[in-house]
């Protein structure tokens, strides 16, 4: 069993840093990481406008659901990015599954408003649609079968069955294999897998914010301040 800190497992024989900074992240400069960062910036910009609007608006049932679902998804995406920055790719993989589900839920409710009562009543297991069905509603999902296969694989991570062990298998310096319990700093393909999937579903969440709160996105409508300087 490998702890992910063996000097033979890291580039140039160096030990992983206890804490990486933005200037020395293990996957700094990788295209998938840069793309993810750009989408995060765009998403947070949309969120800032939407959040300001929600402080003064009356909500529809869809908007109420969006206010509950979308912030959780954005939070999971940001946590995924932080885990990538520290080399915890296995943990980042695990977060993909709930991130994808939240993007799928709000997409499904947007496309199927008749299910909003089901959401409001607790979204109970056995009554709610399964993830494969909800993914078909995801905006921009041109291949729901591929998305469903992706989630099927990620389900193994959640349940911890034997198939999940493949995801934290790492090469050892002696040519053998081990299971990492810590940072994985030399697997750019796995990093790209995490970042590209997270980025795609963060795009969905951003577009759902724009779709559910179109009034908040008007460029001529200034964000409502959180406090009024005249009253301070």
C-alpha positions in Angstrom: 0.0 0.0 0.0 1.4 3.4 -1.0 0.8 6.6 0.9 1.2 8.9 -2.0 4.3 10.4 -0.5 7.0 8.0 -1.7 9.7 10.1 -3.3 9.9 7.6 -6.1 6.2 8.4 -7.0 6.7 12.1 -7.6 8.3 14.0 -10.5 12.1 14.5 -10.2 12.2 12.5 -7.0 10.9 15.3 -4.9 8.4 14.9 -2.0 5.0 16.5 -2.3 4.6 19.8 -0.6 2.5 19.6 2.7 0.5 22.5 1.3 0.7 23.8 -2.3 0.4 27.5 -3.1 -1.1 29.0 -6.3 2.5 29.4 -7.6 3.5 25.8 -7.3 0.4 23.6 -7.7 1.4 20.2 -9.0 -0.8 20.6 -12.1 -0.1 24.3 -12.7 -0.1 25.1 -16.4 -2.2 22.1 -17.5 -4.8 23.2 -20.1 -7.7 21.4 -18.3 -6.9 23.3 -15.1 -6.7 26.6 -16.9 -10.1 25.9 -18.6 -11.6 25.0 -15.2 -10.3 28.2 -13.7 -11.8 30.3 -16.5 -15.2 28.7 -16.1 -15.1 29.2 -12.3 -14.5 32.9 -12.9 -17.4 33.1 -15.3 -19.7 31.2 -13.0 -18.9 33.3 -10.0 -19.6 36.4 -12.1 -23.0 35.1 -13.0 -23.6 34.1 -9.4 -22.8 37.6 -8.1 -25.5 39.1 -10.3 -27.9 36.3 -9.5 -27.3 36.5 -5.8 -27.9 40.3 -5.7 -31.2 39.8 -7.6 -32.4 37.1 -5.2 -32.3 39.5 -2.3 -35.1 41.5 -3.7 -37.2 39.2 -5.8 -40.3 37.1 -5.3 -39.5 33.5 -6.4 -41.3 31.0 -8.6 -41.2 27.4 -7.5 -38.4 26.7 -10.0 -36.4 29.6 -8.7 -36.8 28.4 -5.1 -35.4 25.0 -6.1 -32.6 26.7 -8.0 -31.7 28.7 -4.9 -31.3 25.4 -3.0 -29.6 23.3 -5.7 -27.2 25.5 -7.6 -25.2 27.0 -4.7 -24.5 23.4 -3.5 -23.2 22.5 -7.0 -21.0 25.6 -7.2 -19.6 24.8 -3.8 -18.8 21.3 -4.8 -17.0 22.5 -8.0 -14.9 25.0 -6.0 -14.0 22.2 -3.5 -13.1 20.0 -6.4 -10.7 22.7 -7.7 -9.1 23.1 -4.2 -8.6 19.3 -4.0 -6.9 19.4 -7.4 -4.6 22.2 -6.3 -3.4 20.0 -3.4 -3.1 16.8 -5.5 -6.0 15.0 -3.8 -7.3 13.6 -7.1 -9.2 10.6 -5.6 -11.2 12.9 -3.3 -11.9 15.2 -6.2 -13.2 12.3 -8.2 -15.6 11.4 -5.4 -17.0 15.0 -5.5 -17.8 14.7 -9.2 -20.7 12.4 -8.5 -22.8 14.8 -6.3 -21.7 17.8 -8.5 -23.1 16.0 -11.6 -26.3 15.1 -9.8 -27.0 18.7 -8.8 -26.5 19.9 -12.4 -28.8 17.1 -13.6 -31.5 17.9 -11.0 -31.9 21.6 -11.8 -31.7 20.8 -15.5 -34.5 18.2 -15.1 -36.7 20.5 -13.0 -36.2 23.3 -15.6 -37.3 21.0 -18.4 -40.0 19.2 -16.3 -41.7 21.7 -14.1 -44.4 19.1 -13.2 -41.8 17.5 -10.9 -41.3 20.7 -8.8 -43.9 19.4 -6.3 -41.9 16.2 -6.0 -38.8 18.3 -5.2 -40.7 20.5 -2.7 -42.1 17.4 -0.9 -38.6 16.0 -0.3 -37.4 14.5 -3.5 -37.9 11.1 -2.0 -36.0 8.1 -3.2 -38.2 5.7 -5.3 -40.3 8.6 -6.5 -37.7 10.9 -8.0 -36.3 10.2 -11.4 -33.0 8.4 -11.5 -29.8 10.2 -12.5 -29.6 8.6 -16.0 -33.1 10.0 -16.8 -32.3 13.4 -15.4 -29.1 13.7 -17.4 -31.1 13.6 -20.6 -32.5 17.0 -19.5 -29.1 18.5 -19.0 -28.5 21.6 -21.1 -26.0 21.0 -23.8 -25.9 17.2 -23.2 -25.5 15.9 -26.7 -24.7 12.3 -25.6 -26.7 11.3 -22.5 -25.6 7.7 -22.9 -21.9 8.8 -22.4 -22.9 10.9 -19.5 -24.8 8.0 -17.9 -21.8 5.7 -18.4 -19.6 8.3 -16.7 -21.9 8.5 -13.7 -22.1 4.7 -13.5 -18.4 4.6 -13.2 -18.4 7.3 -10.5 -21.1 5.4 -8.6 -18.4 2.8 -7.8 -16.4 5.6 -6.1 -19.4 6.4 -3.8 -20.1 2.8 -2.9 -16.5 1.8 -2.4 -16.9 -1.5 -4.3 -13.9 -3.3 -5.8 -14.2 -1.4 -9.1 -13.5 1.8 -7.2 -10.0 0.7 -6.3 -8.8 1.3 -9.9 -9.2 5.1 -9.4 -6.4 5.5 -6.8 -4.0 2.9 -8.2 -0.6 4.5 -8.7 2.7 3.3 -10.2 5.5 2.8 -7.7 9.2 3.6 -8.4 10.1 -0.1 -8.4 7.7 -0.8 -11.2 5.0 -2.1 -9.0 1.5 -0.7 -8.2 0.0 0.6 -5.0 -3.1 2.3 -3.6 -2.5 6.0 -2.8 -3.9 7.3 0.5 -2.6 10.8 0.0 -1.5 13.3 -2.8 -1.1 12.2 -6.4 1.0 14.8 -8.0 2.1 13.1 -11.2 -1.0 11.9 -13.0 -1.9 14.7 -15.5 -4.5 12.5 -17.3 -6.4 11.9 -14.2 -6.2 15.6 -13.3 -7.6 16.4 -16.8 -10.5 13.9 -16.3 -11.5 15.6 -13.1 -11.2 19.1 -14.3 -12.9 18.7 -17.6 -15.9 16.8 -16.1 -16.2 19.4 -13.3 -15.9 22.3 -15.7 -18.6 20.9 -18.0 -21.1 20.6 -15.2 -20.2 23.9 -13.8 -21.1 25.4 -17.2 -24.5 23.7 -16.8 -25.0 25.2 -13.4 -24.0 28.7 -14.8 -26.5 28.4 -17.7 -29.2 27.2 -15.3 -28.6 30.3 -13.2 -29.1 32.4 -16.3 -32.1 30.5 -17.4 -33.8 30.4 -14.0 -33.1 34.1 -13.3 -33.0 35.9 -16.7 -33.9 39.2 -15.1 -30.7 39.1 -13.0 -28.5 39.0 -16.1 -29.5 42.3 -17.7 -26.4 44.4 -18.3 -28.4 47.5 -17.7 -29.5 46.4 -14.3 -26.9 47.2 -11.6 -26.5 44.7 -8.8 -28.4 45.6 -5.6 -25.9 46.5 -2.9 -25.8 44.3 0.2 -26.1 47.5 2.4 -27.0 51.1 1.8 -24.1 53.5 2.6 -26.6 56.3 3.2 -28.1 54.3 6.1 -24.8 53.2 7.7 
